[in-house]
């Protein structure tokens, strides 16, 4: 009720005083039983989305205790991410790093993802977040490594051409990847930075033997990454790879999404590869209105349908 009525108050001093008075009761609720804590945390999560300044100086009360139930820990993580700022990010990263070494796998995964979300949220803290992720990768715990690669991929997408110096470290963990999302993330990184990875073709080729058995997520990413590799390194090796992938994706698969994307790539490669370079680059999606759609499958689409169809491959 107070939050709703604060929208009608025009005096900034009154609003500031109300925010100061709201913090102590909310903090007090966190010393109650776990069930009450959970209800309080769910409501605090909503409050900090609207007015994070209310608890901006109380982030320590959300640090997880060793005996907290998992559902309380998960909610505290979410609130810590929302309260993270350039002022307290070092404290938050130390906590997340400690959580990432615990025994509960789901909580560890959530903690690693939280580090990535902080990097995306706070540009000036991104490098520190990546340093923590690299330290976790060196621990060589399989599920930690895979989760770290997934979040690093998201960081690369948020800050392109900024932290590619760590790619060599990521490639060392290639053989340990067995989860679809982690595989797809690593494949995306290799394809996106193929021109900076000397053995990019060999790394991608290691996935081709199991292409038919891979989940759709991995197959789609492998198809796009192989096309990117061929466009950036149009040599004999990548050419043979793209032919094998396109054949598997159009003839040996029952997945319509994979087959349709492969047919589009195949037609563009056979007509105008330069157009495909525009498509797989970071240029704005608006430029797609100028791309000739020559395949019979898509020539009847209107402009909006074309844009949606093409965006699926980004």
CORURPE-V184200 format. One record per backbone hydrogen bond with DSSP energy under -1.0 kcal/mol. NH is the residue of the N-H (numbers start at 1). CO is the residue of the C=O. Records with the same first field share a line. If there is no record, write none. Layout:
NH: CO ; CO
This chain:
5: 1
6: 2
8: 5
15: 11
16: 12
17: 13
18: 14
19: 15
20: 16
21: 17
22: 18
23: 19
26: 22
27: 23
28: 24
29: 25
30: 27
31: 28
32: 29
37: 33
38: 34
39: 35
40: 36
41: 37
42: 38
43: 39
44: 40
45: 41
46: 42
47: 43
48: 44
50: 46
51: 47
54: 51
58: 55
61: 58
62: 59
63: 60
68: 65
73: 69
74: 70
75: 71
76: 72
77: 73
78: 74
79: 75
80: 76
81: 77
82: 78
83: 79
84: 80
89: 85
92: 88
93: 89
94: 90
95: 91
96: 92
97: 93
98: 94
99: 95
100: 96
101: 98
102: 99
108: 104
109: 105
110: 106
111: 107
112: 108
113: 109
114: 110
115: 111
116: 112
117: 113
118: 114
119: 115
120: 116
121: 117
122: 118
126: 123
129: 125
130: 126
131: 127
132: 128
133: 129
134: 130
135: 131
136: 132
137: 133
138: 134
140: 137
145: 141
146: 142
147: 143
148: 144
149: 145
150: 146
151: 147
152: 148
153: 149
154: 150
155: 151
156: 152
157: 153
158: 154
159: 155
166: 163
167: 164
170: 166
171: 167
173: 170
174: 171
176: 173
177: 174
183: 179
184: 180
185: 181
186: 182
187: 183
188: 184
189: 185
190: 186
191: 187
192: 188
193: 189
194: 191
196: 193
200: 197
203: 199
204: 200
205: 201
206: 202
207: 204
211: 208
214: 210
219: 215
220: 216
221: 217
222: 218
223: 219
224: 220
225: 221
226: 222
227: 223
228: 224
229: 225
230: 226
231: 227
232: 228
233: 229
235: 233
239: 235
240: 236
241: 237
242: 238
243: 239
244: 240
245: 241
246: 242
247: 243
248: 244
249: 245
250: 246
251: 247
259: 255
260: 256
261: 257
262: 258
263: 259
264: 260
265: 261
266: 262
267: 263
268: 264
269: 265
270: 266
271: 267
272: 268
275: 272
277: 273
278: 274
279: 275
280: 276
287: 284
288: 285
289: 286
290: 287
291: 288
299: 295
301: 298
306: 302
307: 303
308: 304
309: 305
310: 306
311: 307
313: 310
314: 311
